[in-house]
Amino acid sequence: HEITIVCEQHDPNLPEYEKKGRVKIYRIPLPDGVGEKAKKWWIWKWWLTNLRLIKQADIIHIHDVFFWFLPFRLPYRSKKVFITFHGYEGFNPPSVRKIFWHKLAEYLTRGNICIGDFHQKWYQVKPDFVSYGAA
């Protein structure tokens, strides 16, 4: 098996690409001080220049942030895409917007793993598998 990881380059001292054993790691470089809204555009631009990674993938697993993959879902609708939902985003019940994004990700993926069983209650996501994180 080959595993390719794509993530944000949270530390500019880390290489944009490296290979550790049989795992390829691509880190998306982001400009200093880029806000959350602008970050999405930078990430989408990076994906556009690296579409071969999507084309080559047999399975795509998304860690929480489905928004990164959203523009590429329909062109690659035959891809096996799964998502893991982590954590609760706030102290109050989630907004309608957050529920919508969770439901859309559930609909556009073939399955999901929920960390904790609160996702069904708070986000109305039906878990395919529930795992409980460490406390």
C-alpha positions, -999 to +999 in steps of 0.1 A: +000+000+000+010+036-006-002+064+016-002+101+007-009+127+033-019+163+024-020+188+052-013+225+059+023+234+064+018+246+100+056+252+104+075+269+075+106+250+085+090+218+075+095+207+039+066+210+015+072+174+004+089+145+021+088+108+022+090+088+054+092+051+046+063+044+022+043+075+033+044+106+011+037+139+028+026+170+010+023+202+031+003+231+016+023+263+021+002+293+032+012+330+034+019+344+068-012+359+084-037+345+058-072+345+073-096+315+073-116+327+043-085+334+021-069+302+032-096+282+014-087+298-019-050+291-013-057+255-006-080+251-036-053+267-058-027+242-045-051+213-052-056+226-088-018+224-094-017+189-077-048+172-092-027+142-100-029+133-063-067+130-065-065+112-099-040+086-085-059+080-052-079+048-048-094+060-015-095+096-001-099+101+036-107+136+048-099+146+083-127+170+093-123+197+066-145+186+037-145+221+024-110+215+010-123+188-013-157+202-022-148+217-056-133+184-067-161+161-055-183+162-086-155+159-112-142+129-092-175+115-081-164+079-087-137+082-060-142+064-027-142+093-003-146+090+035-145+115+063-137+115+100-156+141+121-138+153+152-148+175+181-175+199+189-171+234+176-183+257+204-201+260+236-237+264+223-256+242+199-241+243+164-254+268+140-276+258+110-246+266+088-223+241+107-250+215+106-255+220+069-217+215+062-216+183+082-247+170+065-233+179+031-201+161+038-220+131+050-241+130+018-211+135-005-189+108+011-193+070+012-189+067+049-178+085+081-162+079+114-174+101+142-151+106+172-177+106+200-214+098+197-226+134+199-224+141+162-258+125+156-274+147+183-256+180+175-250+177+137-277+152+127-250+130+111-256+093+111-223+077+120-211+047+102-186+040+129-181+057+163-147+059+181-141+074+215-109+095+219-087+096+249-096+119+278 
